[in-house]
Amino acid sequence: MRLCELKQKEVINCRDGERLGYVCDLDFDVHTGVITHLIVPGPCKIWGILGRDQEYVISYSCIKQIGTDVILVDIDIDKALIKSAFL
């Protein structure tokens, strides 16, 4: 599966059924080439006007199922939501 195919899939948390968004990037081990994390943009600030300053970093081991339209994950939202490194 290619990154462009992953970007078209919506990420949904199995714990509460919350839609997290779409995959925007991957984190991988440069020595082995193994994917370690999926990165999904975090929630918008006020009405989406001010952009985003957080992102969900989801460990690859938390992925439960990859379907044709969605990726099901089982994560604790508070632990996966981190401040974006690019701001």
FENHU-V203277 format. One record per pair of residues at least 12 apart in sequence whose ideal C-beta (glycine too) atoms are under 7 Angstrom apart, sorted by sequence separation. I is the first residue (numbers start at 1). J is the second residue. D is the distance in whole Angstrom. If there is no record, write none. Layout:
i=(I	I)
j=(J	J)
d=(D	D)
This chain:
i=(10	11	26	27	42	62	9	26	42	62	9	25	41	42	7	23	24	40	58	7	24	39	40	6	7	23	24	58	22	39	40	21	20	21	37	38	37	37	38	58	3	37	57	36	56	35	56	57	11	54	55	54	11	54	55	53	54	53	53	20	42	14	12	14	10	14	15	9	10	11	12	13	14	9	9	11	13	13)
j=(22	23	38	39	54	74	22	39	55	75	23	39	55	56	22	38	39	55	73	23	40	55	56	23	24	40	41	75	40	57	58	40	40	41	57	58	58	59	60	80	26	60	80	60	80	60	81	82	38	81	82	82	40	83	84	83	84	84	87	56	81	64	70	72	69	73	74	69	70	71	72	73	74	70	71	73	75	77)
d=(6	6	6	6	3	6	7	7	5	5	6	4	6	6	6	5	6	6	5	5	6	6	4	5	7	6	5	6	7	6	7	5	5	5	5	5	6	6	7	6	6	6	6	6	5	5	6	6	7	5	7	6	5	6	5	6	6	6	5	5	6	6	5	5	7	7	6	6	5	5	6	6	5	6	5	6	6	7)
